[in-house]
């Protein structure tokens, strides 16, 4: 997405029911940005997630290993459809 003429990335966390838990707009899409998003998300949750589903971004894998090593991680094109469908309210 573009904000004030600059390209920004929208990070979004969605629960199993399709409810948006948290959103963050950042200019970078790397491991440090993913770690920041995971930390921000976990601060607001009262529980640790059982499974995390992400796109194929390598930074998400590295950040998940660092912050949530015991949580199952799944990456697949069709698995993150809930997050992709949550784009609609933000358009």
N, C-alpha and C positions, 0 to 999 in steps of 0.2 A: 504494500500500500504506500501511498505518497502522502507525506505530511509536510506542509510548507515547502513543497518542491523537492524534498529529499526522500529517498527510498527508505522505508522503515519496515521492520518485520513484526508481525503480530503473533505473539505466543499466546496460546489458549489452552486451558485445562478444562476438560469436560468429564463429568462423572458417568456412571453406567446408565443413568436415566436421560442423558443428553443435556443436563443442566450445566451451564458454564460456571465453573468454580472460581476461575481467576483469569485475567487477561493482562498482558504486558506488552508495550510497544518499545522496541529497541532498534538501534541502528545496526547492530551486529547480529550475526547468527553463527556463533562459534561455541566452544566448550564453556568459556567464561560466562557468556550470556545464558546458556542453558543452566549452568549451576546457579546463577542469580535467580532465574525463574523458578527452579525447583525449591530453592530456599524460601523464596517469597511465598510460594504455594504452600509449603509445609508449615510455615508459621501460622497460617490461618486454619489449617485442618486440625481436628482433634484426634485423628487416627492416622496410621500409616497405610498407604495403599497396598493392596495385595499384588496388583499387576499394573504395569505402566505400558501403554501402547504409544509409540511415537512413529514419526515418519523415518525415513532412512538417513537422517542427518547424523553424521559421525559425532558431532559435538554432544548430542543427546545421550549417546551410548557412554561416552567418557564421563559426562556429568553424573549420569545415573550410577555408574560404578563407584564414583567418588562419594556421592551423598547417600544413596540408597542401595548398598551392596546386596542386601538380602531380599530385595523385591524382584519379582519376576519381570522380565522385560521382553516385549514382543514387538517385532517390526514386520509389517506386511502392508502392502498397498491397500487392501480392502479393510483392514482392521481399524483404521483411524477415521472411518466414515462419520462417526458421531461428531468428531472435532470438525471435520470438513462441513458437515451440515450446520454446525453452529455458526458458520460464517454469515449466514443469511441475516440474523438480527444486526450485525455490525456493518453491513453494507450501506 
